[in-house]
Structures are given as C-alpha cells and as structure tokens.
Amino acid sequence: MSEPHAAGYRALRGRVRELVESDPAALDRPSPATPGWSAHDVLAHLVGVTDDVVHGRLDGIATDPWTAAQVEIRRGVPAGEMLDEWDAHAEEFESMLGAVPMEIAGQALFDAATHEHDIRCALRCPGARDSDALALAWEWVVATRPTTGMPTMRFVTEVGETVVGEGEPLATVEASRFEILRASTGRRSASEIEAYGWDPSAMPELLIVAGIFAMRPDPLDE
C-alpha cells in the first residue's frame, strides 16, 4: 500500500494550483526544462496523466505520442479549467496511488515532482525542494536503479550516504537529492553535473536514469 504517495501527490497538486493561480498568464512562458513546451503544456501533461489513468487509457503510456495527445487536447484551455479538471480526477487517482505497489506509485511521484519543478523553473518560483513528493521520488530511484543494470553508486546527500546497487561503487557523487533527481531526467548539463562532488572523477552519464533522457547541451541555471 502506498498511502504516503497519495498524500505526497495531493500536497504537490495543491502547490501547483497555488503557483498557477498566483499568475495564470505566466503559463504562456516557455518551459526551459522541457524544450518545445510552455508551462501551460507541462500543466496539461500533469492533468492529462490523471485523466488517462483513471479512464484506463494506458496504451502507449509514458511514450511521446501519449503525452503529446494530453497536451494537444488541452491547447488553449484556460488554466483554471485545467485545474478544475485535475481536481475532478484527483481523488480517484490518489486512491489508486494508495493501492498500488511502491514501484508504480513511486514512478508516478517521480514524474509529477519532475514536472512540478519544470513549472517552477518556467515561472521562476523555486521552492518545495524538500517536499514529501521529492523524498518519495528519491526513494523510488534508490529502490529501482539496481534493477536497470546501471553501475553501483554511492550518493551523499543532505539525508546521508546511500550505496545503490551491489558491490563496490563505481563512483561517489555528493549533491542534494533535488540536484541528483533533476540530473537524472536530463534537466542538467554535463558541466552542471561535473560541478557536484565526485570521487574519483566526474562521470555525468551515470546519473541519467533511462534512455529516454539526455543531458542538456547548456546549463539550466535553475
């Protein structure tokens, strides 16, 4: 059971609503963390995920066409209407998060937390870098990284030292959980990742969690 994930998602949704309602026009800004999308598009994706999941539209889940359809169908829809749509599906979606295994709920929080900060970056409103959603996303990465075949790593963050994988770590990296999570989804350039504390030497590619992500060519300066 994953009730903490349901609660973490609920809190995240409240933060995003507060951000959007504080300046709805700002959603027209480009989203630097997701090239080609505006902040409006990122919100459309967040809303679209809940809509598709609760209605069982899971063919192609997490693929580019799946997410593109979520954005396209809400193009031009006012922010307030999208927030209301999110509210309409949220209770059922959060109940589902509370019932599924951690591996599934954690991935949902990982995605949602990533996009919360994409919106924050676009709106220039940093914050919530120690939220429950981010902590649960971190737990998911730590739990699932060893199943991907990636090398063992030692992470030193604000919550302590964690060896992820079996055997001797290939490298140690010291940075905040927020930074490592942003790097893991291609929200950081090689130069930004190289600035973390590395031992023996920087290997930025080791932080990318999946082949669908790639390091940015230039710093995000988030």
Sequence and secondary structure as in RCSB ss.txt:
>XXXX:A:sequence
MSEPHAAGYRALRGRVRELVESDPAALDRPSPATPGWSAHDVLAHLVGVTDDVVHGRLDGIATDPWTAAQVEIRR
GVPAGEMLDEWDAHAEEFESMLGAVPMEIAGQALFDAATHEHDIRCALRCPGARDSDALALAWEWVVATRPTTGM
PTMRFVTEVGETVVGEGEPLATVEASRFEILRASTGRRSASEIEAYGWDPSAMPELLIVAGIFAMRPDPLDE
>XXXX:A:secstr
  HHHHHHHHHHHHHHHHHHHH GGGGGSB TTSTT BHHHHHHHHHHHHHHHHTT  TTTTSHHHHHHHHHHTT
T  HHHHHHHHHHHHHHHHHHHHHS HHHHHHHHHHHHHHHHHHHHHHT    TT HHHHHHHHHHHHHGGGGT 
  EEEEETTEEEEESSSS SEEEE  HHHHHHHHTT SBHHHHHTSEEES   GGGG  STT   BSS    
